[in-house]
Amino acid sequence: MKRQGYIFRILWLAALCTAFTGESLLFAQGWPAMPERDLLTAEQIARQSRLPLHDLTVGAALSPALPAKSVLFFSGTKSLSVQLNPGVHGSFDLSIAHLVGGSFAPLQVSIDGEQIGETIAVEGPVRPVVSSFHTPILRSHGVVLTLTAAQPASIGLIHLGWENKTFELIPSEAWKFNNQEDSDSEKVTALTYLFRPTRGPGVELRLSGGTDPTVRINEELAAVRMGQGGRIFSVPGDKLRYGLNRVEVLISAKDKATFQVESNPYAGRFFREVPDGINPELNIDPWPRAVLSNGLVTASVALPDPVRGFYRGPRFDPSSMITSLTADGHSYFGVNASGPRNPVGNDHGAGPAEEFYEVLGFDEVKIGEPFLKIGVGLLEKPLAKNYFFGDLYWPLKKFEWKWEVKESQIDLVQTGALRGWGYTYQKQIRLLEGQRVLEIHYNLINTGERQLTTSQYAHSFIRLDNQPTDKRYAVTFAGRVKPLGPLPTAATFTDGKRFTMPGDTMFIPLAGFRGVGDNRTTVALPNGTGITVSGDFTPFRYWLYASAQVVCPESFILIDLAPGENMRWTRRYELHRGDE
C-alpha cells in the first residue's frame, strides 16, 4: 500500500506540473552544484514555518536523467519568504538553485525588504539553474530572503547557499607576540582579545599565506577550510564568550614578518591589551562605596566608577547598586550571580539595580554610531535589528556621576545629552529616621529639545538572610493580579495575590494594577523575615522574576516628558524582622 501511495503521489505531482507548465517537466542533464557548507537544502527549507502550500519530491522520480536530489515545489505562488542564518555577520555570495522554463517565471530577490536582483530568466523546457547574487552586509541570524514572481506562478527550489566574501584587516597594533627574542623558536603565537557585544554571531578569520597556522579562541580550536584569499578559520557563536574572547594564532616564526589576519565585518573590537573598564578580572574587590546608617538599618551603596566600580556594565544605572541592606541581624538584598561576580557583565547587579528600559536614538543611528541610555551614557550600535537590554554594548562614553554623602543618605546627579536629547537625573537614597525603611527619590528633567520617552524600573534583587530562593519564599501583592503566562510546575499561585517560588528561574508578566495602592509587594520567609517594595505610582508594566539566587518584583513607571518638563517618583523598601 505504501508503494502504491507513493506512485500515486508522484503521478499527481507530474499532472499538476503539466497543468501549470503546459508540458511535461524536462530537466537538463546534471544538477546544480551543492556547496559543502552554509547550505539550506530543499528539505530544510520545507521545515520552515509560514511557507505557502508546497510539495517536496525528488528529481529522480520526475526524470531518470536526474539524481535523487530534492525539489521544493510551489504552485500558483506570488511570493515566499525563507529565513537565513548565516552564522556570522558579512557580505555574502548567495546562490539560489531553482527551476526555470515552462511556468517557472523569473523571481525578484529581496533581503530584509531590499531588492538585490532577479533570478535567471530562461524559456523552453523546465530545468535547474543557479542564480548568484552578492548581498549587502547581513546579520548573522534572522535574515529574511523573499522571492517574488510578477504574477502567481510555479516556484521550484533546490537549495540556497551562501559564503561570506568580505573581510576586514585586524590592525597590527591589536596583536602581540610571544618568543619575540627567541630567534631559534620555530613557532610563535600572536595574541589579541576580541570583544563581542551581542550573543549569537560566530567569527571568521582569514589568514593568507603562512605554513600550517592554527587558531584557538578561548582554547577552542577553530575549524579551517580553504577559501578565496587564504585559509578561513571559523568558530560558531555558541563557542564564543559574551564580551571578551582570547584569540591565539600559532604561526611559523618565519611568517611573522608578513603576518596579517582579517575578520568578517562587525565581528567585534580587537585589543592588544584588555582595557581596564571592560576587564572582568580587574578591580573585583574592594570597590568604592558609601555606608549609610540610621541606627536601625545599614546600607552599603556602591559608588559609580567606570574603572573600579562594583557594576560597570551597560545595562543598569551603576548608582543603583546597594550591595548590602541589613537590620537586626537580618539581610535583605543579594547579588544576581550564580558564580564568580563579573563587574562588567550585564546582569551581575545588586539591590535595586535600576534601569531605564527604553533607550534613545537606537533606531535613528547607523552601525557604529552612539545611542543614549539614561543612567549609563553613550553606547555603540552594533549590527543588530533591535535594541536588546541583554546585549553587552560597547561604551563609547560613560556619563559622569556626582554625589554628596551624609550619615543616612546620599544625593547623586548625572547629566547627559545626544543629538537634541538632554537630561538631568537626580536621585536621593536615604534611610528614614527611627524606621526600618529605605526610600529612593527620583527627579528626571528633560533639558533637551526633543520629547523624552522611556520607562524606569528597579530589578530589586532580594535575597533574605542569604537563603537560596525556593518554595519557602512567598511573594504577596496588595491587590489581585493576573499572571500573563504559565507558571513553572514547582511554583504556586493562590487567592489571586500570593506566589511561592519554584527554586529555579521564573519570569511572569503580571496585570491587574489599578492604582497606587496596588503597587505594594511583600517578599517573605515563613518566619516573617521579609521586605515590602512599594512606589508612589501606578505601574504601567509589572514583571515577577526569580532565580535560584534572588526574587525580583519589578514595577515600571512610564516617563514621557516634553522639553523643560520633569517627573518625580519614589520607591520604598520596608524591612520586616523575623517572628514579628
N, C-alpha and C positions, 0 to 999 in steps of 0.2 A: 504493500500500500504506500509506503514512504516513497519508493522509486516512482510509482505511478503519479503520486502527487507532485514530485519534483519535475517530471517530464511535462505534466500539465502546466506547472508554473512557468517553465521555460517557453512553452508554446504560446501561453498567454502573453508573456512579455514580448516575444517576437511579433505577435499580432499587433500589440499595442504600438511597438516601434514602427511597424509598417503603416499603421493608421496615421501616424504623425509625420512620417518622412515621405510617404507615397512610394516607398521602395523598401526592399529588404536591406538590413544593415550589412554593408560591405566594408570590412576592415582592411587597411593596408597591411602588408607584411611587417612583422616586427611589433615592437611595443615601446612606448616612451621609457627612457632610462629611469630607473628608480634610485635616487640617492641613498647612500648608506645611513645617513643621519639627518636630523632636522626634517622629518617627514611625517605627513599625515596621510595614511592610506585611505582608500575608499571606505574600508570597514571602520576605521577610527572616526572619519567624518560622520558616518551614518549613526554613530552613537551619541552625537551631539544633540542637544535638545532644541526644540523650536524649528526644526527643519520642515519644509513643505513635504507633502506626501511624496514618497520615493520608493524605489525598489533597488535591491542590491543583488547583482548577479555576477557571473564570471565570463570573461571574454571567450574562453574555450567552449562554453556552452552555446555561444552565439555564432561562433565561426571556428572551424577546425584549424584555421591558419593562426589563431592567437593562443598564447599560453593562458594558464589559469590565473589571470590577474583580475581583480575585482573592478567592477564599474558601478558607480552610484548614479542611478538614473532618475531624473525628474521629468515629468511630462506636463506640458502646459503651464510652466512656471515663469513668472515675471522676474523674480529675483530670489536669491537665497544668501544667507549670511553664515559664515563659519568663523569660529574663534580660533586664533592662532596664539600659541605660547612659545615664542622663540627661545626663551630661557635666558637671554642676555639682551641688553639694550644694543641697538645697532641699526645700520642701514643695510638692507638685505637684497640679495638676488633672489627673487621669488619666481618659482616655476609652477605653472598650473598645467597638469596633464589632463586633457579633456577631449571630447569628441567634437568633430567638425563635419560639415557636409549635411545633406538632407535638411532636416528641420532644425539642426543644431546651429543656431544663429550666433554671430559674434556677441560677446558679453563685455559690458563696461565693468572695469575692475576698480573698486574703491577700497581704501584703507581708512578706517575710522571716519567714514563720510567724505574723504578726499579722493577724487578720481585720479588714478595713476596711469590709466591706459585702457586698451581694448584688446581682447584676445584675437588670435589669428582668425581671419575670415577665409574659408575655403568652400568652394562649391563642388558639387558632384557627390560621389558616394561617401558614406559616413566612414570616418577613420580617426584614429587617435593622433593627436599632436601635442606639442608642449609650447605654451606661450610663456615668454620670460619678461620680467619687469625688474626695475631697480626701485626700491622703496625709499621714502624719506626715513629719517631716524624714527624707529619704533620702540615702544616699551617692551620689556621682557615678557610680559604676560597680559592677557586680556585684549589683544589686538583683534579688531573685527574686520574680516575680509568679506566684502559684499560683491556678488556677481549679479549684474542686471542685464536682462535682454530688452531690446527695443519694444517687443511685444511678447506675450506669453509664448514660450517655445520649449523645446526639449533641451535639457542640460545633462550632460554626462561627465562626471568627474572620476578620474582615475587616481590621482594623488596630488597633494600640494607639498612642495618642498621649498626650503629657504636656506641661505647661508650668509652669515654676516660678511660683508666686504669692506667695512670701514673700520680702521684702526687709527689710534692717536698715539703719538710718541710720548712715553713717560719721560719727563726731563731727567737728564743725567744727574742733576743735583739731588734727585729724590732717592738715589741709591748710595749705599756704602758697601765696601768690600772688606772681607777678611783676608788674611795672608798677604797683605799688601807688601810686606817687607820680605816675604819668603819666596824668593825667585825660583827656588827649586821645587816648589809645590806644583803638581800637575793640574790641580783643580782649585778654583776659587769660588766663593759664594758671594753673590750680590744680594743685598737685603734692602727691602723697603717695607713700609707699612701702608696698608690700604684702608681708608675709612669709607664704609658703606652706609649711606643714610637711610636706606629702605630695605625691608625684608623682601626676599623673592628672587631678585636678579642674580644670575651667575656672573662669572667673569671669564673672558677670553684674553689670553696674552699671546702675542705673535713675536717670535724670535727669528730673524733672518740670519742665515749662516751659522757658524759655530759647529762644534764637534760634540754630538750627543748631549745636549743640555738637558737638564731635568728641572722641573718646577715643583715646589711644595708651597702650599698655602695652609697655614696653621697645621703643619706637619702632614697634611693630606697631599699625596702625590697626585698631581694634575694629569688628566688624560691628555694624550698628544695625538695629533694627526697632521698630515702634510696638507697644507693649503696654499693658496696663491700668495706668494711673497714670503713663505717660510713655514716653520713649524708653528702650529697653533695649539696652545695648552689651555684646557678648559676645566673649570670647577663649577658644578651646579650650585644654585643658590642655597640649597638646604645643607651644603657642606661648608658654607661661609658663616662667619660670625656677623652679628648685627652690631655695627660700629667698627672697631679696629680689627684688622687681619694682618698677620705676619706673612710676607711673601719672600721666598728664598729661591734664587735661581743659581743652580750649580753649573758652572761652565768650565771649559778648559782654560788654563792660565794664559795660553797664547791668544785666546779670543777676547781677553779683557780690553785690549786697546780699541776694538771695534764693537764692543758690547752696546747693544741698544734693544729695548723692549717696547712694544706697543700694546695698548689695551683697547678693547672695544669702547665705543663712546659712552660717556657718563657712567663708567664703572665705579667712580668714586674719586677721592682725593688720595694722592700718594705722598708719603713723607719719609725723609731720611731718618728723622728722629720724631718721636711722638710729641706733639705739642702738650704742654703742661695741662691746659684746660680740658683736654679730652682723654687724658691718660688715666685709665681706671685703677692703675696701681699706685698712683701718686696721691699723697695727702689724704689717706683714708681716715686717720685719726691722729691727733685731735683736730677738730675743725673750729673755726671761730663761733662763739656762742654768747648769748646773754642769759643769765639765770635770773628769773623773776620769782618773787615770793611775797605773799600777803600774810605770812604766819601760819596759814592753814594749808595752802596749796603752793607747790613749787613747780615752775615750768622752765624748761631749758629750750630756748629759742635759737635755732641755728641761724647765724647771720649770713646774708648773701655775700658770696665771694666767688668770682668766676674761675679762680685757680685753686683755692684752698677750701671752698665751701662744702658743707655736708651734701648738698644737691647741686649738680652742675649740668643737668640735662636740659633739653629744650622744651619739655612739656609743662612742668609745674612752675608756678611762681616760687622762686627759691626762698622768699621771705616767709613762706607759709609752713616751714618745717619746724614743728615743735617735737623734738626728739624724745622728750620725757615730760610727763604730766603726772604728778604724784600728790597724794594726800592721805594722811593717817595710815601710812604703810601700804597703801594700795597704788597701783599704777594703771593708767588708762589708755595710753597711746602706744602704738607699736610701729615697727619699720616693715614696709612691704618688701621683704626679701626672704626667700627660702634658703639661699646660700650666702656666700660672701657678699657684702654690700658693695655695690658698684656706684660710686658717686656721679658718674657721667651717664649712667643708664637712664632710661626714660621713666621707669616705674618705681625705682627704689626711693620712695618718699617716706615721710613720717608725719604723724599727727594730722592736722587739717589738710595739708597737701592740696592747695587750691590751684585751679586752672581756669583761664579764660578760654572757653571751648572753641569758639569760632575765631579764626584769625582774620586779618585784614590784608587784602590785596593779593591773595594766592592766585585767584583766577585771572587777574589782570596782567601779571608779570610773566616774563619769559623765563625759560630754564636758566638757572644761574643767577637770577636777579633776586633781590630781597623782598620778603613779605614780613608783616609785622605781627608779633604776638605780644599782647599786653602782659606785663609782669615778667617778660623774658627779654625780648629785644628783636633784632632783625635776623631772620633765618633765610637760608638759601633754598630756592625752589629747585627740587631735583626733577628728573624726567619721570613725572607721575601725573596721572589724570586728575586726582583729587587730593586735597589735604587729608592726612590721617594722623590723629593725635599720637598714635603708637610709633610713628616713624622717628628716626633719630636725625633730625635736620641739622645741617651744618650751621653753627652760629657765626654769622658774619659780624654781628655786634651785639654784645650784651649791654642792655641799658643799665646805667649806674643806679644803685640804691643808696639813700642816705637815711640815717636813723639817729634817734636820741633815746638812751636807755635811762629809766628811772627804776626805783626799787621794785615796783609791782607792775610796771608797764613799759612798753617800747613803742615809739612812734616811728613809722617808716614812710618814705615817699620815693616815688620813681616818676620820671618824665620820659616821654618818647614821642617820636614823630617820623613820618614817612609819607611822601607824595600827597600832602594835603590832610592826612590824618595826624592827629596830635592828642596827647592826653597827659594829665597829671593824676597819679594814683596814690592816694593817701590811705594809710592803714594804722590802726592802733590796736595792739594786743595788750589786754590788761586783765589782772586778777582783781575781782571785786572785794572791797574791804569787808572783812568779817564773814565772808561767804566762800563756799567751795564752788566757785563759779569762775570760768574763763569766758571773756567776751572778746570778740574781734569786730571792730567798727571799720567800715569802708566808706570811701568817698572817691568816686571816679568823675573827673571833669574832662569834658571834650574841649580841648584847646585848639583843635584843628579847624579846617574849612569844610570838612566832609562829615556826613552822618556817620556816627559810630554805633554799630550794631553788633552785639556779641552776647554771650551769656557767661556766667561765672558759677562755679560750684566748688564745694570742698569735698575731696575724696573721703576724708575722715577715716584714717587708718586706726581703727580701735582694736586694742588687744588688752584685755582685762587681766591684771595681775600676772602678765606674761604667760597666760594659759592659751594653748592652741585652740582654735575655733572648732567646735564640734556641737553636738546636739544640746550641750549644756547652755550654749548661748541662745538667748531669746531676744528677738527684735520686736518691739511693740510700738504701734502707731497710735496717735491720739484719735484719729478717725478711721473709718472703714476705708480700706484701699483695695484695689483690684490688680492682681498680677497680670501683666500683658504677655505672658509666655509660660511654658511649662516649668514646674519646679523639679529640681533633682529628686530622685527617689528617696534619698535619706532626709530631705527637708520636709517640714510640715508647715501648714498654714491654717490657722483656726480663728473663728469668730470674726473674720474679715479684718483682723488687726494684728495678729501675732504669728511671727515666723520662728521656727527653730532652724539652726544652721546645719548643713549636711556634713561639715568637717572637710569639705573639699570646695573646689571652685563653683561659684554660683553667680549668675548675673540675671537679674529680673527687672525690667522696667515696670513701674507702678503708675496707676492712675487713681483718681478719686480725691485729689487735694482741692478743696473748695474755698479755703480761706486760710488766713494766717494761723488760726488755731490748729489746723491740720498739720502744720509744719513743726511737728514735735515728735521725736522718735527716741525711744529708750532702748539701749543695748545693755543686757544684764545677765549675770550668772545666777544660779539658784540661791546663793546665799545673800543676794541683794546688792552685791558689788556691781556698779553699773555707771552709765553715763547717759544723760539726756541731751540730745542735739536738737536745737531749735533755731528759728530765724524769724525776723520781723517782716516777712514777705510770704506771699502765696507761691509755692513752687510751680513753675510752668513745665517742669520736667523733673522726674524723680527716678533714680536708679538705686537698687539694692544689690551690692556686690559683696562676695565673701570668698576668701581663700582659706587655706589651712593655717595661715598666719594672722589674718585680720578680718574684721567685719566693717563694712563701709556703707552707711546710709548717706546718699548723695542727693542733696536738694539743689536745684538750679534756679538762678534768678535771671530773668531776661533783662537785657540792658539795651536801650535804643535812645541815643542822645543826639540832638541837633547841636550844631556848633554853639559853644558857650553854655550849654546845659551841663548839669551834674546830677549824680544819683548817689544817695546814701543808703546803706543797709547794714544789718548787724547779724552775726551768728553767735550763738550762745551754747556753752558746754557746762552742764551742771553735773557735779560728781556725787555719787552715792556710795556710802560706806557699806561694807557687808554687814548683814544681820541688823540693819536699822529697823 
